[in-house]
């Protein structure tokens, strides 16, 4: 299992466009990828569950990856967040 925390910097938070891009990216990995914050936890491969979290700017999220490509999944999600959120 791999874990990291990331603070959302986008002024709109995790809105539909980046959430959709993240879900598409996450779906390319075999590992389970979970995004958590104070409001709950969501499967990163499911756009609707990501949107239900309502992640705002300056929210710290915890990302957990678990599975056969967990290191690559964690690195890919972290890179995506740094570039888009």
Secondary structure, DSSP 4 states (H G I P E B T S, - for coil): -EEEEEE---TT-S-HHHHHHHHHHHHTSSSEEEEEETTEEEETT-HHHHHHT-PPTT-EEEEEEESTTHHHHHHHHHHHHHHH-
